[in-house]
Amino acid sequence: MNTQTKNQSMKELMWDIIVDISWANISTKYFGKSRSWLSQKMNGIDGNGLPTEFTEDEKEKMKFALNDLADRIKACADNL
């Protein structure tokens, strides 16, 4: 992760697409977690009000999820 993005939350990094994605589905399909878990990770604050962030493994899973979703959207568009 470069220096510019290192200090930004995951939510800030994905602001451009944040309202267009079903985060609840991503949370369950790719992480096997609840929507509240992903929301807490995205906002950087856990259920107890303490700071939290994505682990390196979770960042890789998010990257995979977004790429998979992008590929699926592209395939749907190509079939129109």
Secondary structure, DSSP 8 states (H G I E B T S, - for coil): --HHHHTS-HHHHTGGGGGGS-HHHHIIIII---HHHHHHHHHTB-TTS-B----HHHHHHHHHHHHHHHHHHHHHHHT-
